Amino acid sequence: MLSVSEARERILDGVSPLPAEVVALTDACGRVTAAPVVARLSNPPADVSSMDGYAVRAIDLAGAGTTLTCIAEAPAGHPAAVTIGPGQCARVFTGSVMPAGADAVLIQENVRAEGTTVTTGHVLAPGTYVRRKGQDFTAGKTVIPAGRRLSARDIGLAAGANHAWLQVTRRPRVAIAATGDELLLPGSGAGPGQIANSSTPMLAALLRMAGAQPVVLPVLRDDMADLAGLERMVDGVDMLMTTGGASVGSHDLVRRGLEQVGLKTDFWKIAIRPGRPLMFGHLGRLPFLGLPGNPVAAFVCTVVFVLPALRRMAGLETAVESPTQAVLGRDLPENDRRMDYMRASLSHDARGRLVANPFPVQDSAMLHVLAQSQALVVRAPHAPPARAGESCDIIRLDQLQA
């Protein structure tokens, strides 16, 4: 069986960044830039006041009893076309363009104003309460690089750089098809031996949260004709995922059914728990991942393998994120030859350390345990016994993002 790292690299090698599209700035949060965002103007575009007060020449402030004549008022957005000379000042407000000749702002709390006469006892250094032109960024400067997932803060920066539209990588469209005669639509009446299809809505939600567009296909029955017909349902998508039917039972038909319509299998079965029967290949140009039928195993495999592939397709430079460090909340036995991803809750101990507490039962069909988990504790193959308080690697499920 392949190792997790080798399987993931082969999956990443089998996908490519998607083409770019242009979207409105208001729709760009969470998207990945396909080109650098270059400032179209400087911020601020001129020297401006950072406070309400009076634009002055610092050299004119001699201490107690300085009197100045106010010759203009310059609200923000309405620069005053005057030059401040000796003994003069201009009324300014936060964001006001500094009049020519002025080099400091005397805040209004420190003056006595009577008509056009302003009196103060304060002394200022040049530049006091002045934001210099281009202090934040200058026109022509790259403010956001290509390959960055845009946060709300980035949207503000792009707006400040005078962009209304951004070039971003197209969202990956991922088709999901569950397989199995036992599956029914959630909310339907259950017949003998039937269970609700939990994997599809769970994985669709995970993909959507990761920035992809899930395309939910009908449940496929354990029938070769149903599986062969899958090829006709995936026009226009960028990846195909199935759940179930990937193991070795006589009713696990996904591989054989899709190979009839051109599936080229890259690998099948990897050294992971849960999720050993993971399958990867290409159906024509389309990357294909056959996930296990157990919903927890399908979720873990999506986190470990599909999300990195989506990052690569979105154009992010780093496809595989580094694990977070925590300490174990309980003892663990020696691991076997498979990489183990143990569902765990998170807490903090008296020293403020992040503590991962693996649940005692790790069955790959237990959705209730998965829903309570905030992390996966990652254990390497043949890891020795570990004691509570020892360091461990975790993947935080409460902070998942593609």
Secondary structure in CASP SS format (residue, H / E / C, confidence):
PFRMAT SS
TARGET T0000
AUTHOR 0000-0000-0000
METHOD secondary structure of the structure
MODEL  1
M C 1.00
L E 1.00
S C 1.00
V H 1.00
S H 1.00
E H 1.00
A H 1.00
R H 1.00
E H 1.00
R H 1.00
I H 1.00
L H 1.00
D H 1.00
G C 1.00
V C 1.00
S C 1.00
P C 1.00
L C 1.00
P C 1.00
A E 1.00
E E 1.00
V E 1.00
V E 1.00
A E 1.00
L H 1.00
T H 1.00
D H 1.00
A C 1.00
C C 1.00
G C 1.00
R C 1.00
V E 1.00
T E 1.00
A C 1.00
A C 1.00
P C 1.00
V E 1.00
V E 1.00
A C 1.00
R C 1.00
L C 1.00
S C 1.00
N E 1.00
P C 1.00
P C 1.00
A C 1.00
D C 1.00
V E 1.00
S E 1.00
S C 1.00
M C 1.00
D C 1.00
G E 1.00
Y E 1.00
A E 1.00
V E 1.00
R C 1.00
A H 1.00
I H 1.00
D H 1.00
L C 1.00
A C 1.00
G C 1.00
A C 1.00
G C 1.00
T E 1.00
T E 1.00
L E 1.00
T E 1.00
C E 1.00
I E 1.00
A E 1.00
E E 1.00
A E 1.00
P C 1.00
A C 1.00
G C 1.00
H C 1.00
P C 1.00
A C 1.00
A C 1.00
V C 1.00
T E 1.00
I C 1.00
G C 1.00
P C 1.00
G C 1.00
Q E 1.00
C E 1.00
A E 1.00
R E 1.00
V E 1.00
F C 1.00
T C 1.00
G C 1.00
S C 1.00
V E 1.00
M C 1.00
P C 1.00
A E 1.00
G C 1.00
A C 1.00
D C 1.00
A E 1.00
V E 1.00
L E 1.00
I E 1.00
Q H 1.00
E H 1.00
N H 1.00
V C 1.00
R E 1.00
A E 1.00
E E 1.00
G C 1.00
T C 1.00
T E 1.00
V E 1.00
T E 1.00
T E 1.00
G C 1.00
H C 1.00
V C 1.00
L C 1.00
A C 1.00
P C 1.00
G C 1.00
T C 1.00
Y C 1.00
V E 1.00
R E 1.00
R C 1.00
K C 1.00
G C 1.00
Q C 1.00
D C 1.00
F E 1.00
T C 1.00
A C 1.00
G C 1.00
K C 1.00
T E 1.00
V E 1.00
I E 1.00
P C 1.00
A C 1.00
G C 1.00
R C 1.00
R E 1.00
L C 1.00
S C 1.00
A H 1.00
R H 1.00
D H 1.00
I H 1.00
G H 1.00
L H 1.00
A H 1.00
A H 1.00
G H 1.00
A C 1.00
N C 1.00
H C 1.00
A C 1.00
W E 1.00
L E 1.00
Q E 1.00
V E 1.00
T E 1.00
R C 1.00
R C 1.00
P C 1.00
R E 1.00
V E 1.00
A E 1.00
I E 1.00
A E 1.00
A E 1.00
T E 1.00
G C 1.00
D C 1.00
E C 1.00
L E 1.00
L E 1.00
L C 1.00
P C 1.00
G C 1.00
S C 1.00
G C 1.00
A C 1.00
G C 1.00
P C 1.00
G C 1.00
Q C 1.00
I E 1.00
A E 1.00
N C 1.00
S C 1.00
S H 1.00
T H 1.00
P H 1.00
M H 1.00
L H 1.00
A H 1.00
A H 1.00
L H 1.00
L H 1.00
R H 1.00
M H 1.00
A C 1.00
G C 1.00
A C 1.00
Q E 1.00
P E 1.00
V E 1.00
V E 1.00
L C 1.00
P C 1.00
V C 1.00
L E 1.00
R C 1.00
D C 1.00
D C 1.00
M H 1.00
A H 1.00
D H 1.00
L H 1.00
A H 1.00
G H 1.00
L H 1.00
E H 1.00
R H 1.00
M H 1.00
V C 1.00
D C 1.00
G C 1.00
V C 1.00
D C 1.00
M E 1.00
L E 1.00
M E 1.00
T E 1.00
T E 1.00
G C 1.00
G C 1.00
A C 1.00
S C 1.00
V C 1.00
G C 1.00
S C 1.00
H C 1.00
D C 1.00
L C 1.00
V H 1.00
R H 1.00
R H 1.00
G H 1.00
L H 1.00
E H 1.00
Q C 1.00
V C 1.00
G C 1.00
L E 1.00
K E 1.00
T E 1.00
D E 1.00
F E 1.00
W E 1.00
K C 1.00
I E 1.00
A C 1.00
I E 1.00
R E 1.00
P C 1.00
G C 1.00
R C 1.00
P C 1.00
L C 1.00
M E 1.00
F E 1.00
G E 1.00
H E 1.00
L E 1.00
G C 1.00
R C 1.00
L E 1.00
P E 1.00
F E 1.00
L E 1.00
G E 1.00
L E 1.00
P C 1.00
G C 1.00
N C 1.00
P H 1.00
V H 1.00
A H 1.00
A H 1.00
F H 1.00
V H 1.00
C H 1.00
T H 1.00
V H 1.00
V H 1.00
F H 1.00
V H 1.00
L H 1.00
P H 1.00
A H 1.00
L H 1.00
R H 1.00
R H 1.00
M H 1.00
A H 1.00
G C 1.00
L C 1.00
E C 1.00
T C 1.00
A C 1.00
V C 1.00
E C 1.00
S C 1.00
P C 1.00
T E 1.00
Q E 1.00
A E 1.00
V E 1.00
L E 1.00
G C 1.00
R C 1.00
D C 1.00
L E 1.00
P C 1.00
E C 1.00
N C 1.00
D C 1.00
R C 1.00
R C 1.00
M E 1.00
D E 1.00
Y E 1.00
M E 1.00
R E 1.00
A E 1.00
S E 1.00
L E 1.00
S E 1.00
H E 1.00
D C 1.00
A C 1.00
R C 1.00
G C 1.00
R C 1.00
L E 1.00
V E 1.00
A E 1.00
N E 1.00
P E 1.00
F C 1.00
P C 1.00
V C 1.00
Q C 1.00
D C 1.00
S C 1.00
A C 1.00
M C 1.00
L H 1.00
H H 1.00
V H 1.00
L H 1.00
A H 1.00
Q H 1.00
S C 1.00
Q C 1.00
A E 1.00
L E 1.00
V E 1.00
V E 1.00
R E 1.00
A C 1.00
P C 1.00
H C 1.00
A C 1.00
P C 1.00
P C 1.00
A E 1.00
R C 1.00
A C 1.00
G C 1.00
E C 1.00
S E 1.00
C E 1.00
D E 1.00
I E 1.00
I E 1.00
R E 1.00
L H 1.00
D H 1.00
Q H 1.00
L C 1.00
Q C 1.00
A C 1.00
END
